[in-house]
C-alpha cells in the first residue's frame, strides 16, 4: 500500500526536524550561556561548542539536501564526490566508524545518488557500536548496482526499516524513522529496480539496490 505524497512529505519533515533539533538546540543553549558568561576561558569554551554545533548542523543540512531534496544545481547525473563528502560529513564524527569508499563511477544518476545516501545513513545507524561501512557502486549492462556492507561488534537493523526497504509501505503505520527507507524503496520501485537486505554469517549486514543507469 503506497502512502500519499502529503503523508510522505510529512514523514520527511518530521525526520529532518528530529535530526536537526539536537545541534540547533545546542546552538541556542550556547548562545544563552555566552550572553551570561564573563569568564574568558568559559566564553572560549562556549565558542568552541557553538562552532561544533554549527558545523554539525551544516553537515546534516548538506546531506539532507542531496538525500531528500531535489538536488538543485546538479544535472541529471551527480558527481559521486558530492555524495562522498555528504556521507563523510554526516557519519565522519563517529570515531568508532570507519568508512570505506569504493565507488568507481565519477557520476551517477540523481536517483542512484539518493539511494546511495539514504542507504548509507540507514547502514551507519545500524552500526550501534561502530565498525566498518563499505560503500560501493558501479554501472554495468545498463544497470547501476549499489552495495553497502556494514560490519561491527553489534549490527542491528530495525525490523520496520528492513520491511520498508524491501516491501515499501505494507501498511499505513510508516513512521518518520522509516522515511529514508521508504524513499529508497519508492525510488527503486518507480525505476523498475529492486532493494535487498541480507544478513552475513558473521553478523554483518549487506544492503543492495539495482536501478537502471539511465534513470
N, C-alpha and C positions, 0 to 999 in steps of 0.2 A: 504494500500500500504506500503510495507516494504522499508525502506531506505537501501542503500548499506552499507556494513561493513566499507568502507573507509569514507563515509559521517558520519556514526555514530561515528567512531574514531575521526573525526574532531570536531564533536559536543562535545565529552567528553574533548578533548584537550582545546577547547575554554572555556568550563565551568571551567576547572582546572585553566587556566590562569586568568580568570576573578576573581575567588575566592582567588587566591594567590597573585594577583597584589597588593592589599592593604597592607597586612602585609609585603611582601617582599619590596615594595616601602618604607614603613616606616623604615625598616632596613637600606636601602640605605640612606634615609634622615638623620636618626640618626647618621650614621657613618660620614656623611658630617659635621653635626653640631659638633660632638665630635672632629673632626680634627681641627676645628677652635676655639673651646671654651677653655678658660683658667680658668674661674671661677670654683672652686671646686664644689660648690653647683649645678651649671648648668651641669657640667660633670657627677655628680652623677645622676641627673635627666635624662640625655641622656642615661646613662647606664640602668636605670630602663625601659625607653622606648624601648631600644634595647632588653632587656631581655623579655619584654612583647611581642614584635613583633616576636621574635624568637620562643617563646612558642606557640603563635597563629599559626605561620607557620608550626611548627612541628605537632601540633594537627590536622590541616587541612590535612597535608600530610598523617598522620597515618590513618585518616578517609577515605580519597580518595583511599589509597592503598587497604583497605579492601572492600570499597564500589564499586569501579570501577575496581580495578586491579585483577590480577589472584590469589591473596591471597597466594602467595608463602610462603612456610614454614609450611602451615597447611595441614592436611589430607583432606579426603572427607567431614569430619564434623569439624566444628569450635566451639571452646569454646564460649558460649554466653557471658562470662565475657569480652572477647575481644571486642565484639560488644558494650557492655555497656560502657566500657572505651572510645571507639571511639566516641560514641554519646555524652557522658558527656564532652569529650574534645572539640567537635565541638560546642555544644549548652550551655555548662555549664557557659560561661562567661555572658550570658544573665541573669541578676539578676532578671528580671521580669518573667522568665520562670522557672516553677517547673517541673522536670522530675520524673515520677512515673514508676519505672521499675518493671513489674510483670511477667517477663519471667521465667517460672518454669523449662524449659528444661536446662540441663547442656551444651548441644551442639545442633547445628542444621547443616543442610547441607550448603555448601557454597552458593548455590542458595538462600536458605532461609535467610541467613545472609545478602546477598547483597540486597534482597528485603526489609528486616527489616531496614537496614541502610539508603537506599535511601528514603523509606517512612518516616523515622524519620526526615531526612533533609527537605523533602517537607513539612511535617506537622509543623516542627519548624518554617519554613519560613512563613507559613500561619498564625501564631500567631503574628500578627503585633504589638500588644501592650502587648505581654506576655500572661501568663496564665498557664495552666497545660497541659502537654503532657503525657498521659499514654500509655505505650508500653507493649504489651503482645504477647506471642506466646506459642503454645503448640502442641504436636503431639497427634493425635487421629485417630484410624482406618486407619492407613497408610497415613494420611494427616497431613501436618503442616499448622496450622491456625495462621495467623498473624493479629493482630488487634491493631490499634492506635486510640486514642481518643484525639482530640485537642479541648480544651475549653478555652475561654478567652473573654475579652471585645470586641475584634474585630478579627474575624477569617475570612480570605479571601484567597481563593484558586484561582489562576489564571485560567481562563477558558481553556487556552491552556494546562496547566498541567492536569486538570481534564479530558479533552478529550483524551489526550495522555495516561494517566494511564489506562483508560477504553478501548479505541478503538485503541491505538497504533498510527502509522503514517497514519492518514487519508488522508494526502496529503504530498507534498514534502517540506512544509514550516516549518518543525520542527526546532526550534531554540535551541541554546546552553542551554538556560534556561530550556528547556524541556528534556534535555539529561537524567537526572536521572529518570524522569517519563517514558521515552521510554524504558530505561533499565529494569525498574520494569515490564512493560507490556511484553517486549520481553522474559524475563526470565520465567514469569508465562505462557505465551503462549507456549513457547518451551517445558515446562514441562507438559503441559496439565492442567494447573491450571487456576486461574482467579483472577481479581482485581476488587474491588468495592469501590466506594466513595459515602457516603451518608451524608445528612445534618440533624442535630438534630433540634428539635423544639426550643431549647434554643440558636441556632446559632452556635452550635459546629459542628465539622466535624468528621466523622468516616471513617477510611481507613481500608480496609480489603484485605487480599490476602490468597489464598489457593494453596498449592503446594504439590505434592507427597513427603512424608517424606524420600524417598529413593533417591531423585534426587536433 
